[in-house]
């Protein structure tokens, strides 16, 4: 018998109610008083998006707190890691606070756990070095995720490993310079009141005081962030 970890029942109830089926018309499955959604991996779409399947329904889930590496060797390594970690396993999904599965055109932010050992998949991807932390949406475990990302970087694990001689260095996190990310406004970057650098939208170093300014103005007054790699020319 699987022993479920105690979690915030209010969050779970809300998650169960919001799990509107994308295919089929069944009610969200529950297990007695614990409405954790049991499912299995259908496929891995990217370094932070997976498609989960349960009888009569599917759900595109974006791993909360996990950044998708840029296209190339780093992303393929992240995809392979998730496939190896999750294929054939029973999984539990927990929607992030405020997330809704009602819209099928975009993935829903979620925490994913492997049953029955309770492995936190989101954190494991960061811990093993196959993802950077995505702090664009604050969550309660952000500091823990950052600590494990730093450990993975220091140990050169996963996408942070040092390439062999002659092997091209894959950009392990963020996006390639000069490439606007989906949802970003071309020619617009962000700065903070006390900072000396400008950033892409969603950079972990942005604070609540972040404000948008034209890129042409930012390059004259600020330095580009080395973490999120914003464009360096208008």
C-alpha positions in Angstrom: 0.0 0.0 0.0 1.3 3.4 -0.9 1.6 5.9 1.9 0.8 9.4 0.7 2.7 12.3 2.0 0.6 14.9 3.9 0.2 18.1 2.0 -1.9 21.2 2.1 -5.4 19.8 1.7 -6.8 23.1 0.5 -4.4 23.2 -2.4 -5.2 19.6 -3.3 -8.9 20.1 -3.3 -8.5 23.2 -5.5 -6.2 21.2 -7.8 -8.7 18.4 -8.2 -11.5 20.7 -9.0 -9.4 22.5 -11.6 -8.3 19.4 -13.4 -10.7 19.8 -16.3 -10.3 16.9 -18.7 -8.6 17.8 -22.0 -9.9 14.6 -23.5 -12.8 12.5 -22.4 -15.4 13.6 -19.9 -14.6 11.8 -16.6 -14.4 13.5 -13.3 -11.0 14.1 -11.8 -9.9 10.9 -10.1 -9.4 10.9 -6.4 -8.3 8.4 -3.8 -10.5 8.7 -0.8 -9.8 12.0 1.0 -6.6 12.5 -0.9 -7.4 14.1 -4.4 -3.8 13.7 -5.7 -4.1 13.0 -9.4 -2.4 9.7 -10.4 -1.1 9.4 -13.9 1.7 8.2 -16.1 4.1 9.9 -18.6 2.8 10.0 -22.1 5.7 12.0 -23.6 8.2 14.7 -22.8 7.8 17.8 -24.9 10.8 19.9 -23.7 13.1 20.3 -20.8 10.2 21.4 -18.5 7.0 20.3 -20.2 5.5 16.8 -20.0 2.3 15.3 -21.2 0.6 13.1 -18.5 -2.0 10.5 -19.1 -4.7 8.9 -16.9 -7.8 7.0 -18.0 -9.9 9.3 -20.1 -7.8 12.4 -19.8 -4.4 14.0 -20.6 -2.7 17.0 -19.1 0.2 19.2 -20.4 2.1 20.1 -17.3 5.0 22.6 -17.0 7.3 21.7 -14.2 7.0 24.7 -11.8 10.4 26.3 -10.9 12.2 24.5 -13.8 13.6 26.5 -16.8 13.7 24.9 -20.2 17.3 24.9 -21.6 17.8 26.4 -25.0 17.5 24.3 -28.1 20.4 22.0 -28.7 22.5 19.6 -26.6 21.4 21.0 -23.2 17.7 20.6 -24.0 18.1 17.1 -25.4 20.0 16.1 -22.3 17.2 17.5 -20.1 14.5 15.7 -22.2 16.4 12.4 -22.0 16.8 12.8 -18.2 13.0 13.2 -17.8 12.2 10.3 -20.0 14.6 8.0 -18.1 13.3 9.2 -14.8 9.6 9.0 -15.5 8.9 6.4 -18.2 6.8 3.5 -16.8 6.4 5.1 -13.4 3.2 6.0 -11.6 3.1 9.8 -11.0 1.2 12.3 -8.9 0.6 15.8 -10.1 -0.1 18.8 -7.9 -1.2 22.0 -9.6 0.6 25.1 -8.4 -1.5 27.7 -6.5 -3.6 29.7 -8.9 -3.1 27.3 -11.8 -6.0 26.0 -13.9 -6.1 23.0 -16.3 -9.2 24.4 -18.0 -7.3 25.9 -20.9 -5.7 23.4 -23.3 -3.6 25.8 -25.4 -0.9 26.1 -22.8 0.7 23.9 -20.2 -0.4 24.2 -16.5 2.2 24.9 -13.8 2.5 21.9 -11.5 4.7 20.0 -9.1 5.3 16.4 -10.1 6.0 13.5 -7.8 7.0 9.9 -8.6 5.0 7.4 -6.7 5.4 5.5 -4.5 8.8 6.8 -3.4 7.6 10.4 -3.4 10.6 11.8 -5.5 10.0 15.4 -6.2 10.6 15.5 -10.0 10.9 19.3 -10.3 13.6 19.5 -7.7 15.4 16.3 -8.9 15.8 17.8 -12.4 17.5 20.8 -10.8 19.5 18.7 -8.3 20.9 16.5 -11.0 21.9 19.4 -13.1 19.4 19.1 -15.9 17.6 22.4 -15.4 18.2 25.9 -14.1 15.7 27.5 -11.7 12.8 29.4 -13.3 11.9 32.1 -10.8 9.4 34.0 -13.1 6.6 32.7 -10.9 7.4 32.8 -7.2 6.9 29.6 -5.2 7.6 28.4 -1.7 10.6 26.2 -2.5 12.5 28.7 -4.6 15.4 29.1 -2.2 15.8 25.3 -1.9 15.8 25.0 -5.7 18.5 27.7 -6.0 20.7 26.0 -3.5 20.6 22.7 -5.5 21.2 24.5 -8.8 24.3 26.1 -7.3 25.5 22.7 -6.1 24.9 21.2 -9.5 26.8 24.0 -11.2 29.7 23.7 -8.8 29.9 19.9 -9.4 29.4 20.4 -13.1 26.5 17.9 -13.3 24.2 17.4 -16.2 24.0 20.4 -18.5 26.6 22.2 -16.4 29.3 19.7 -17.1 32.6 20.8 -18.7 32.6 19.8 -22.4 35.3 17.4 -23.6 38.1 18.9 -25.7 36.8 19.9 -29.1 33.2 19.6 -28.0 31.1 22.8 -28.4 29.9 24.3 -25.2 26.1 24.2 -25.0 24.4 27.2 -23.4 23.0 25.4 -20.3 20.4 27.8 -19.1 18.3 30.8 -20.2 18.2 31.5 -24.0 20.8 32.3 -26.6 21.8 35.9 -26.7 19.9 38.1 -29.1 17.0 35.6 -29.2 13.7 37.0 -27.8 11.9 34.5 -25.6 8.2 33.7 -26.4 6.0 36.2 -24.7 8.7 38.9 -24.5 8.2 42.3 -26.2 10.8 43.0 -28.8 13.1 45.9 -27.8 11.9 45.9 -24.1 14.0 44.8 -21.1 13.7 45.2 -17.4 15.7 47.0 -14.6 15.3 47.4 -10.9 15.5 50.5 -8.8 18.9 49.7 -7.2 20.4 47.3 -9.8 23.0 48.1 -12.4 22.1 45.5 -14.9 19.1 45.0 -17.3 17.3 41.7 -17.7 14.9 39.6 -19.7 11.3 39.2 -18.4 11.3 36.4 -15.8 14.9 36.6 -14.8 15.5 35.3 -11.2 17.4 38.5 -10.3 14.4 40.8 -11.0 12.6 42.0 -7.9 9.2 43.5 -7.3 10.6 46.9 -8.2 11.3 45.8 -11.8 10.2 48.1 -14.5 10.3 47.8 -18.3 12.4 50.2 -20.4 13.4 50.3 -24.0 16.5 48.2 -24.9 18.1 51.1 -26.7 18.0 53.1 -23.4 19.1 50.1 -21.2 22.3 49.5 -23.2 23.4 53.1 -22.6 22.9 53.0 -18.8 23.1 49.4 -17.7 25.1 46.2 -18.2 23.4 43.0 -19.5 22.7 40.3 -16.9 25.0 37.4 -17.2 22.3 35.0 -16.0 19.4 35.6 -18.4 21.6 37.0 -21.3 19.3 39.8 -22.6 20.0 41.3 -26.1 23.1 43.6 -26.3 21.9 45.7 -29.1 18.5 47.2 -30.1 
